[in-house]
Amino acid sequence: MEEYIKVEGVSKIYEVKGGKVVAINDVSFTVAKPEFIAILGPNGAGKTTLLNIIATVLPPSKGKVYVKGIDAWREPWKVKEFIGFVPQEYGIYENLNVVETCN
């Protein structure tokens, strides 16, 4: 099977007043085509942070992400050709129908 997404030792650490907050720590997994995965966890577990890193919206503090063998942070413009990402906050415009939303 072809590796589609590969996450290697990804961590995200935020600098905050008074210290650091570890949002995700040393996450690794591979998704091979045609697999599907679900990322589950409680609020604040780092799911959105991880997806933002994979989609090249947010840089990791440590680790690597590859999409179809392409290093997501060395060539993000190439990775964006293969990823569709809609954060829940901005996913739908209430005044548009389905066709208008997709165009």
Number of C-alpha atoms within 10 A of each C-alpha: 8 11 15 17 19 21 20 16 16 21 22 22 14 12 10 8 7 6 7 10 12 12 16 20 15 12 15 14 12 16 16 15 12 9 11 7 8 5 9 9 9 7 8 10 12 19 15 15 19 23 15 16 21 27 22 20 15 14 20 21 15 14 16 21 25 21 22 16 13 16 15 24 20 12 12 17 11 15 20 16 8 12 12 7 14 10 10 8 6 7 10 13 10 7 7 10 10 9 7 9 12 7 5
